[in-house]
Amino acid sequence: MSTEALTEKTFEETKTESVTPAKEEAQNNSQIDVPADSTGETVIGKKERYEQLIIRHGIPEQEKFIHKREQLYLMVEQMLSDAFIGKVIDYPSQTIDRLRMAAFAIGEDFLLKQLTDQEPQEEQIREWIEDFMKSTNAEEETGPANSSVEKSLDIMGRHMVRQQEIASAQITRLTEYIRQINEMERNKNEREIQDLREEHQKERENAQKRIDLLSDENFRLSMQIEETQEEAKKQADPGLFAQRRRNREQKRREEFIASVLGNGDFSREQLAVIERVVSKDFSLLQLQKICDPKVKPENMELLEAYYERRRIHG
């Protein structure tokens, strides 16, 4: 196979791997039938709704509208109402994303009452969320509110994992291409081969950076959710069962530490951090955040320092 043919083939494959979530879903739906999800709505139904909304709101297929189409896809996946989508679809994509994430945390009904024809700024959206949290009593903040936040984090996490899988597929494809280029070195001009290798190595590095950014964003969101939960707990009345809760947490903490120390999935660097943090007076939730095989050692240390400051300064 010639270098030109191989290059064209690989670019087409790479382009296929780089499709947006909305396009990937559309391709999958056209090939297979899938069962209903947990809400009772089939993926095919979501696809049809997405296509209807594309037509209803007149979103063109040009490249510059790709982010708005992605936001519409995510809102359909999130099952936000037509009223909410119609209210926000004309805003810039970044504003739509902020409002969509806010809907994850506090629900769309409260937001619909706040929205006007004027585009809300980031600070205003943050104030709406704070107003909602203040209007909720202490029991709701430690129960349903936190449950909503945890559900939000779970959905965001699954979307990030999907993006990481796409980027990983790109790395695999580009690595194979570099291997084929190496096999052709005996028959092709050395300079041409070097140029191709550098070009695709750069694409591979960019794909790896994308994975790292997604991982860091997931880590940042976890800390943000943690802060929200801690703030809700501070405002709540500890009640009559506070001591029992502390006793139960201490027992669970000891069981968790034993399971972590017996887990062979941790690297040497991770174990060094774990051996240090288990001796500190961290809560079970804090230990669970730190002692995760998926968390990088440097992020473990960041969490350790963060929780240590909170423990000292309250």
Secondary structure, DSSP 8 states (H G I E B T S, - for coil): --HHHHHHHHHHHHHHHT--HHHHHHHHHHH----B-TTS-BHHHHHHHHHHHHHHTT---SGGGHHHHHHHHHHHHTT--HHHHHHHTTS-HHHHHHHHHHHHHH-HHHHHHH--SS---HHHHHHHHHHHHHHS-HHHHHTHHHHHHHHHHHHHHHHHHHHHHHHHHHHHHHHHHHHHHHHTTTTS-HHHHHHHHHHHHHHHHHHHHHHHHHHHHHHHHHHHHHHHHHHHHHHS---TTHHHHHHHHHHHHHHHHHHHHT-TTS-HHHHHHHHHHTTS---HHHHHHHS-TTS-HHHHHHHHHHHHHHHHH-
